[in-house]
Amino acid sequence: MKFKMFSGDGSDAIVRDVNQWLAGEPGRVAIHHTETKLTPTDSNTGAAVLLFSVWYEDAP
């Protein structure tokens, strides 16, 4: 099982990055699990970063 994490300040950037990653893979990727988290980075301003994690295997 492999793991890849993407981060950004919004979902549009993460969707773009995930699509670029998948397009660059030589074969199909079998995704087993994904998880999305909003992680605070500054409690004073409320700034946060969006994390998107993928657990996957390369398809045979």
N, C-alpha and C positions, 0 to 999 in steps of 0.2 A: 504494500500500500504506500502510495506517495501522498505528499501534502503540499499545497501551494496556497499562499496567502496574498491577497490584494488589499490595498488600502487607498483611501481617497477622501476628499471632502464632500463627495456626493455620489449617488448611484450611477449617474451618466458616465463618469470617468472610470468607475469600476467595470461597468458593462463593456465599455470600449476595450479596457485592458484584458478582460477575460476573453472576449472575442478574438483579440489579436493573439493571445496565447494559444487558444484552441486552433486558430487558423495556421499557426506555425508548427503545430505538432505533426509528425510524419504520418500518423495513423489516427484512428478513432481513440478517444479517451473515455474510459468507463468511469463515470462519476458515481461514487458510492454515497457521499454525504456532503452537504454544504451547510455553512453556518454564517449568519450575519450578526455583527455586533456593532453598536454605537459606543465608542469608548471616549469618555471625557478627557480632554487634554488640558483644560484650564477651567477650574471651578469658578474663578472670578468672572470670566467673560462668557462661560457656557460653551466655549469652543469644543468641538469633538471631531473625531476621525471615524469613518465608517470602515470596518474590517470585514472582508468576505473571504472565508476559508473553504478550500475544496480538498476532499480526500478522494483520491482516484487511483486507477491502475491504467497502464497502457494496454490497449486492446491487442490481442494476439494478431 
